[in-house]
Amino acid sequence: MIEVSDLVKSYSVGGQVFKAVDGVSVTIHKGEMVSIVGHSGSGKTTLLSLLGGLTKPDSGNIIIDKNNILQMTDDTLSEFRNIKIGFIYQFASLVPTLTAAQNIVLPALFSAERKINGKSAEDLLRIVGLQDKADAYPSQLSGGQQRRIAIARAFANSPELVLADEPTGDLDEETEAEMIEFFSSINREKGVTFVVVTHNSELARRFGRQLRMQNGMLLNL
């Protein structure tokens, strides 16, 4: 599903060039559950951003479902992301003026091709255990509750690929276990591909394939 070749992304820090992603090549097959671990600053989040088309590399190629996302126009890429990819960001990033239910369905509002089989806000709120918080605003939710809403939002358009950056960071152990099981069930039942950046060794072990970022390079564990 994902074919990455010779991916490079550099930043200038204090007048020096720093390679956040340094010549990464990797193939991730449809239905795989892949975790990426590594120290802070190793390039994990930058790589995830590149895979989602949120950041452009200096060089290299990214093919998703036979589509070279680096050759797409901004509008085409935005629609492709909305239809194909669910994002779980490092921070919940909810819109403060929208309710929990409205935040969840937000991706569908920006899609010209709203998926008929997309899950409703009610379904997703039930899955993440917040069916009684549909009308609550982010300021009325705890950090863990906001995280669960952000997880639910990622599945609003029934994505084929989920890119997640520390998806269980704000959750207690019980809720974290429930969310990991939710990811596993979606993978088993729908064949959804997961690429997850995490410091959580338990979460990483639940995935079928573990990779490590080190100094901008991607290594097999």
C-alpha positions as CSV (number, residue, x, y, z in Angstrom):
1,M,0.0,0.0,0.0
2,I,2.9,2.4,0.8
3,E,6.1,2.5,-1.1
4,V,8.7,4.9,0.1
5,S,12.1,5.4,-1.6
6,D,15.1,7.5,-0.7
7,L,13.1,10.0,1.3
8,V,15.0,13.0,2.7
9,K,13.8,15.9,4.7
10,S,16.2,18.5,6.1
11,Y,15.8,21.5,8.4
12,S,18.1,24.4,9.1
13,V,18.9,24.7,12.8
14,G,21.2,27.5,14.0
15,G,22.7,27.8,10.6
16,Q,23.4,24.1,10.3
17,V,21.5,21.6,8.2
18,F,19.8,18.8,10.2
19,K,18.4,15.7,8.4
20,A,15.3,14.7,10.2
21,V,14.7,12.0,7.6
22,D,17.8,10.6,6.0
23,G,17.3,8.3,2.9
24,V,14.4,6.3,4.2
25,S,13.1,3.5,2.0
26,V,10.3,1.2,3.2
27,T,7.4,-0.8,1.9
28,I,4.2,-1.2,4.0
29,H,1.7,-3.7,2.7
30,K,-2.1,-3.3,2.9
31,G,-3.4,-4.5,6.2
32,E,-0.1,-4.3,8.1
33,M,0.1,-2.9,11.6
34,V,3.4,-1.1,11.8
35,S,4.9,0.7,14.9
36,I,7.8,3.1,14.7
37,V,9.7,3.7,17.9
38,G,12.7,5.9,18.7
39,H,14.0,8.7,20.9
40,S,12.6,12.2,20.7
41,G,14.2,14.0,17.8
42,S,14.9,10.8,15.8
43,G,12.6,11.8,13.0
44,K,9.5,9.7,13.7
45,T,6.9,12.5,13.6
46,T,8.5,14.1,10.5
47,L,8.4,10.7,8.7
48,L,4.7,10.3,9.6
49,S,4.0,13.8,8.4
50,L,5.7,13.0,5.1
51,L,3.7,9.8,4.7
52,G,0.5,11.7,5.1
53,G,1.4,14.4,2.6
54,L,1.4,17.1,5.3
55,T,5.0,17.9,4.7
56,K,7.0,17.8,1.4
57,P,10.4,16.1,1.3
58,D,13.5,17.5,-0.2
59,S,13.8,14.4,-2.3
60,G,12.5,10.8,-2.7
61,N,9.1,9.3,-3.6
62,I,6.0,8.3,-1.7
63,I,3.5,6.0,-3.4
64,I,0.2,5.2,-1.7
65,D,-2.1,2.7,-3.5
66,K,-0.1,3.3,-6.7
67,N,-0.6,7.1,-6.4
68,N,2.5,9.2,-6.2
69,I,1.3,11.8,-3.7
70,L,4.2,14.1,-4.5
71,Q,2.9,14.6,-8.0
72,M,-0.6,15.6,-6.9
73,T,-1.9,19.1,-6.8
74,D,-2.7,20.5,-3.4
75,D,-6.5,20.1,-4.0
76,T,-6.1,16.5,-5.2
77,L,-3.9,15.6,-2.3
78,S,-6.3,17.1,0.2
79,E,-9.2,15.1,-1.2
80,F,-7.0,12.0,-1.4
81,R,-6.0,12.4,2.3
82,N,-9.6,13.0,3.3
83,I,-10.8,9.8,1.6
84,K,-7.9,7.4,2.2
85,I,-6.2,8.5,5.4
86,G,-7.2,8.9,9.0
87,F,-4.9,11.0,11.2
88,I,-4.5,10.8,15.0
89,Y,-2.2,13.7,15.9
90,Q,0.1,13.9,18.9
91,F,-2.3,16.4,20.4
92,A,-6.0,16.1,20.3
93,S,-6.3,19.3,18.2
94,L,-10.1,19.5,18.6
95,V,-12.0,22.6,17.3
96,P,-13.0,24.4,20.6
97,T,-16.2,25.8,19.1
98,L,-17.6,22.4,18.0
99,T,-19.1,19.7,20.1
100,A,-17.6,16.3,20.4
101,A,-20.0,14.9,17.8
102,Q,-19.3,17.8,15.4
103,N,-15.5,17.4,15.8
104,I,-15.9,13.7,14.9
105,V,-17.8,14.3,11.7
106,L,-15.6,17.2,10.6
107,P,-13.5,15.3,8.1
108,A,-16.7,14.3,6.2
109,L,-17.7,18.0,5.8
110,F,-14.6,18.7,3.8
111,S,-15.0,15.7,1.5
112,A,-16.5,16.0,-1.9
113,E,-17.0,12.2,-1.8
114,R,-18.7,11.5,1.5
115,K,-18.5,7.8,2.1
116,I,-21.8,6.1,2.4
117,N,-20.3,3.5,4.7
118,G,-18.7,6.0,6.9
119,K,-19.5,5.6,10.6
120,S,-21.8,8.0,12.3
121,A,-20.7,10.2,15.2
122,E,-23.0,8.2,17.5
123,D,-21.4,4.9,16.4
124,L,-17.9,6.2,17.1
125,L,-18.8,7.9,20.4
126,R,-20.1,4.5,21.5
127,I,-16.9,2.7,20.4
128,V,-14.7,5.1,22.4
129,G,-17.1,5.0,25.4
130,L,-18.3,8.6,25.2
131,Q,-21.8,8.3,24.0
132,D,-23.0,10.6,26.8
133,K,-20.6,13.4,25.6
134,A,-22.0,14.1,22.1
135,D,-23.0,17.7,23.0
136,A,-20.0,18.5,25.2
137,Y,-17.4,21.0,24.0
138,P,-13.6,20.3,24.3
139,S,-13.3,22.6,27.3
140,Q,-15.8,20.4,29.1
141,L,-13.8,17.2,28.5
142,S,-10.7,15.8,30.2
143,G,-7.5,15.3,28.3
144,G,-8.2,11.6,28.0
145,Q,-11.7,12.2,26.7
146,Q,-10.4,14.7,24.2
147,R,-7.9,12.1,23.0
148,R,-10.7,9.5,22.6
149,I,-12.7,12.0,20.5
150,A,-9.6,12.6,18.3
151,I,-9.3,8.8,17.8
152,A,-12.9,8.5,16.9
153,R,-12.5,11.4,14.4
154,A,-9.8,9.5,12.5
155,F,-12.3,6.8,11.6
156,A,-15.2,9.1,10.4
157,N,-14.5,8.5,6.7
158,S,-13.7,4.7,7.1
159,P,-10.1,5.3,6.1
160,E,-7.9,2.5,4.5
161,L,-4.8,3.9,6.2
162,V,-4.4,5.3,9.7
163,L,-1.4,7.4,10.6
164,A,-1.1,7.9,14.4
165,D,1.4,9.9,16.5
166,E,1.4,8.8,20.1
167,P,-2.3,7.9,19.9
168,T,-2.7,6.7,23.5
169,G,-0.5,9.3,25.2
170,D,-3.3,10.8,27.3
171,L,-5.1,7.7,28.3
172,D,-5.2,5.6,31.4
173,E,-4.2,2.0,31.2
174,E,-7.7,0.6,30.9
175,T,-8.8,3.0,28.2
176,E,-5.5,2.5,26.4
177,A,-6.0,-1.3,26.3
178,E,-9.5,-0.7,24.9
179,M,-8.2,1.6,22.2
180,I,-5.5,-0.9,21.2
181,E,-8.1,-3.6,21.0
182,F,-10.2,-1.3,18.8
183,F,-7.3,-0.7,16.4
184,S,-6.7,-4.5,16.3
185,S,-10.4,-5.2,15.6
186,I,-10.6,-2.6,12.8
187,N,-7.5,-4.1,11.3
188,R,-8.9,-7.7,11.4
189,E,-12.4,-6.8,10.2
190,K,-11.7,-4.1,7.6
191,G,-8.0,-4.6,6.7
192,V,-7.2,-1.1,7.7
193,T,-3.4,-0.4,7.6
194,F,-1.9,1.3,10.6
195,V,1.4,3.1,11.0
196,V,1.8,4.3,14.6
197,V,4.6,6.3,16.1
198,T,4.9,5.6,19.8
199,H,7.1,5.5,22.9
200,N,4.8,2.9,24.4
201,S,6.5,-0.5,24.3
202,E,3.2,-2.3,25.0
203,L,1.5,-0.7,22.1
204,A,4.4,-1.3,19.8
205,R,4.5,-5.0,20.8
206,R,0.8,-5.4,19.8
207,F,1.7,-4.5,16.2
208,G,2.9,-7.1,13.7
209,R,6.0,-5.2,12.7
210,Q,8.3,-2.9,14.6
211,L,10.6,-0.3,13.1
212,R,13.0,2.1,14.8
213,M,14.0,5.6,13.8
214,Q,17.5,6.5,14.7
215,N,19.2,9.7,13.5
216,G,16.7,10.1,10.7
217,M,17.2,6.5,9.5
218,L,14.6,3.7,9.6
219,L,15.8,0.4,11.0
220,N,14.1,-3.0,11.4
221,L,13.9,-4.4,15.0
